[in-house]
Amino acid sequence: MINGATKLLGIIGCPVAHSMSPVMQNAALEDANLNYVYVPLEVSRDSLKEAVTGLRAANFRGWNVTIPHKSAIMPLLDKISDDAKMLGAVNTVVNDNGKLFGYNTDVTGFLAGLQEANFNAAGKKVCVIGAGGAARAVLWGLLKEKAGNIVVAVRDKAKGLSFIGGFTAYKNLSVCDFSEDEYKNALKTADLIVNTTPLGMYPNVDEMPCVDFSLLRDDALVYDVIYTPAETKLLRTAKEHNLKTQNGETMLVMQGVAAFSLLTGSEPNEKLMKQVIKKYLEEKIK
Ligand code: NAP
């Protein structure tokens, strides 16, 4: 029950009504018997600065950050974690006695998915499809795990080159577009193929990125970061070719698990968070 000692958490974004975080985080808070409440906070692009001042003044313990504020919030914070700096995006803010610390838990989420698939990225050849926000977390996760050659395949090479421009210290990265032979070669040799585009995401479930499955190795893992539907056309096709697959649900839940730990200092019930998200997503696409 909310009382005078209840601590405040939330998520800021615009729009925010679609966010699954309030459902997932409140379920975990209740399960852990913690006296917190987690609320959705619609904050327009123009009101971000005022909102951050207000949240700090109202002594919010912390909050998650979603589109369009993930980068814009960075100059308003006192300290930024290394992951968030690399990604140029913050998705979790912790208010430590008025000092605001920014983190990004997407990398943790992505790597949890790899771990669930029993995939050790060290030295492995990877083809990452797409070069947007999710791809940054994927790429940084792979670099942290010391993956071998990483080819980023995109539809617009100039955008792809600018995307890897933020990782110039790493010489094992290259970019190609889908029409180039380098893409075919990347698919042929990859231990891991990661889709980071929205192709196949509900309601466009009949779409998928252009992957020629006849080229793939028999032991390749196909990881789609999409979580609605749980099985995208890409993953369904990969299964039909007897390939190993991983969807985006664990990435989604584990970024939330990591955020919960940062915000409360306690470990949540991961299994419960997974169940809550699964139920929520199933109802959403009914
Ligand atoms: P984003 O920043 O808009 O990036 C999308 C990327 O996909 C861009 O590189 C874009 O290329 C490319 N793309 C879009 N449509 C394409 C098409 N028709 N053909 C080829 N490439 C195309 O989006 P995002 O935030 O990274 O999200 C991407 C997906 O990841 C979404 O489905 C989202 O739900 C999912 N996601 C999952 C998690 C998780 O926790 N599991 C976390 C984040 C995101 P251009 O730059 O050329 O447009």
Residues whose N, C-alpha, C, O or C-beta is under 5 A from the ligand:
A	BS01	NAP	G130 A131 G132 G133 A134 A135 R155 D156 K159 T196 T197 P198 M201 V225 I226 Y227 G248 M251 L252
